[in-house]
Amino acid sequence: MPEGEAVATTAGNLPARWVIHTVGPVYSATEDRSAILASAYRRSLEVADEAGAASVAFPAISAGAYGWPMGDAARIAVAAVRATPTAVELVRFVVLREATAALFERALGSRSLGA
């Protein structure tokens, strides 16, 4: 699957109907790949709409092994979700560390986020 795209599969034994898979870009200090990262969120919401999902939970896409700086990843994630028309009623950002949660909370509190 290309970076920035998404696809839904059944959830197997997970307590969900679907799992939406997406591929975020590897971070680059010399090339702006933020549109691809935003696309991963946007396409995931579009796929969720196609599946009829009422809620979606996102990790911090590309911010782990792909090296995206967490604050920037949070800003792009929130901006992309806010800018995407969707029937999804609830979007959650699921993170493991308090410091990461604080970055997402800061991004959620800001209204001037441009993706």
N, C-alpha and C positions, 0 to 999 in steps of 0.2 A: 504494500500500500504506500502511495507517495506521501511525503510530509504534508501535513495540513489537511489531509483527508480523514474520513471516519466511516466506520461500518458497524452495524449492530449484529450481535449474535445472541443466542439464548444464554441464559445465565447459569446453566448447569445446576449445581447444588447451592448456589448463592441465594440469599433471600431477596431476589429481584427478578423481574421478567427478562430483562436484557442487560447485556454489557455492551457498551459502545466503546469501540477501540479506535484510537487515533494515534497518529505519529507526529510528534512535535519535532522541530528542527534542533540540531546541535547548535549551541551558542557559538557565535563568532564575534570576536572583537573588531574584525576588519570588514565584515559584511552585515548589513542590516537585514536580519531574518524575522523581524517582529511581525510582518504581515503574514508570514507562514504560521507563526505561533498563534496569532489571532485567528487564523483560518481553522486551526485545529479545534478551537472552542466553538467557532461559528458552525463548522460542518458537524460537530458533535450535536449541537442543538438542533440543527436541521434534520439529522438522522433521528434524534429523539422525537421530533415532531412527526416524522414519517411513521415511527413506531407507535405513536400515541402515548408517549411517556408523559406523566404529570410531574415528575421530578428527576433531577440529575445530580449526581455527586461527582465533582471534579477533583483530581489531585492537582498539584502544581506542575502542569505539563512542562517538560523540558528542563525543569529546575533541579533535577537530581543528577543522574549520571550524564545528562547532556549539557550540564554546566551553566545553564542560564542563571544569571544573578537573580536571587529570590525576590528582591524588591521590584525589579523590572518585570519579572515574570508575573507577580501579583498585579501590578498596574495593567499589564497587557491583558491578563485573564479577565479582570473585572471590566475593563473597557470593552472588550470583545463581547462579553455576555450582555452588558448593558446595551450595546449597539445592535444586537441581533434580535430581530422580531421573532418571537417564539410563542407557542401555546404552552410551553413548559411553565408550570406554576411555581415551582420551587427549585432553585439552584443552590447547591451547597458546595463550598470549597472545603475539602477535607485534608488537613495537614497534621503532621505529627509533633511539631515543636511549637512551643509558645512563641518563640521569636518569629517563626513563620506566620503563625496566626496573627500576630501583631502587624506584620506587613500587609496581610490581606485585609485586616480591619482598617488600616490606614487607607488602603486603596478603595475600600468600600465606602469610606467616609468622604472621599474626594469626588467632586462632580466634574472636574476638568481633567479627564483621563486620556483623551485621544489615543486610539489604538495604533 
